[in-house]
Amino acid sequence: MPTDIAAAIADKVPEAIMDLHAIRPIATLEEVAATVCFLAGSEAGYISGGVVDVSGGFQI
């Protein structure tokens, strides 16, 4: 996700690690915010507990 911290270490992250990411490019802040807005809205009223992974499949 493009943040100040991510930008500071971007040149230190090997391309091989980025190749592990199932969906490229990395999520934007707006995409993550859309998930948060959905969960906070009435359409998610039946969701109770659990983990919503907004990583695009990136797991190390």
C-alpha positions as CSV (number, residue, x, y, z in Angstrom):
1,M,0.0,0.0,0.0
2,P,1.5,3.4,-0.9
3,T,2.2,5.0,2.5
4,D,5.2,7.1,3.7
5,I,6.6,4.0,5.5
6,A,6.2,1.8,2.4
7,A,7.9,4.4,0.2
8,A,10.8,4.6,2.6
9,I,11.6,0.9,2.3
10,A,10.4,0.3,-1.3
11,D,14.0,0.0,-2.6
12,K,14.9,-2.5,0.0
13,V,12.1,-5.0,-0.8
14,P,13.5,-7.6,-3.2
15,E,11.5,-8.2,-6.4
16,A,11.4,-11.9,-5.5
17,I,9.3,-11.0,-2.5
18,M,7.0,-8.9,-4.6
19,D,6.6,-11.8,-7.0
20,L,4.8,-13.7,-4.1
21,H,1.9,-11.2,-4.3
22,A,-1.0,-12.9,-6.1
23,I,-2.6,-9.7,-7.3
24,R,-0.5,-6.9,-8.6
25,P,-0.2,-4.0,-8.0
26,I,-0.4,-3.5,-4.2
27,A,-3.7,-2.3,-2.9
28,T,-4.3,1.5,-2.8
29,L,-5.5,3.3,0.3
30,E,-8.8,3.8,-1.4
31,E,-9.3,0.1,-1.9
32,V,-8.7,-0.7,1.7
33,A,-10.9,2.2,2.7
34,A,-13.7,0.8,0.6
35,T,-13.6,-2.4,2.5
36,V,-13.7,-0.6,5.8
37,C,-16.7,1.5,4.6
38,F,-18.5,-1.7,3.5
39,L,-17.9,-3.3,6.9
40,A,-19.1,-0.2,8.7
41,G,-22.3,0.1,6.5
42,S,-25.7,-1.5,6.8
43,E,-25.0,-4.0,3.9
44,A,-22.5,-5.8,6.3
45,G,-25.1,-6.0,9.1
46,Y,-25.0,-9.8,9.1
47,I,-21.3,-10.1,9.3
48,S,-20.3,-10.8,13.0
49,G,-16.7,-11.3,13.8
50,G,-14.0,-12.8,11.6
51,V,-11.0,-11.5,9.8
52,V,-11.3,-9.8,6.4
53,D,-8.0,-10.1,4.6
54,V,-7.4,-7.1,2.4
55,S,-4.0,-8.2,1.3
56,G,-4.7,-9.2,-2.3
57,G,-3.4,-12.6,-1.5
58,F,0.0,-11.4,-0.2
59,Q,1.1,-13.6,2.7
60,I,4.7,-14.4,3.8
